[in-house]
C-alpha cells in the first residue's frame, strides 16, 4: 500500500450496531411507556431490551 492510499475502514462496527438496537429499544420503550402512562419505565425497559438484542446478535455472530 502506498502512503497516498487510504486504509480500508470497517463500516458498522459492533459498538455502533449495539447502539442502534439501544436506540430502537428506547423509541419502542417510549411508545410502550406512553401507552401505560409512565414514559420513564417504558424507556428503561426499551433500553434493556435493545441492549439485550444487540448483545445477543453479537454473540450469535461470534459463535
Buried (B, 14 or more C-beta within 10 A) or exposed (E): EEEEEEEEEEEEEBEEBBBBBBBBBBEBBBEBBEEEEEBEEBBBBBBEBBBEBBEEBBEEEEE
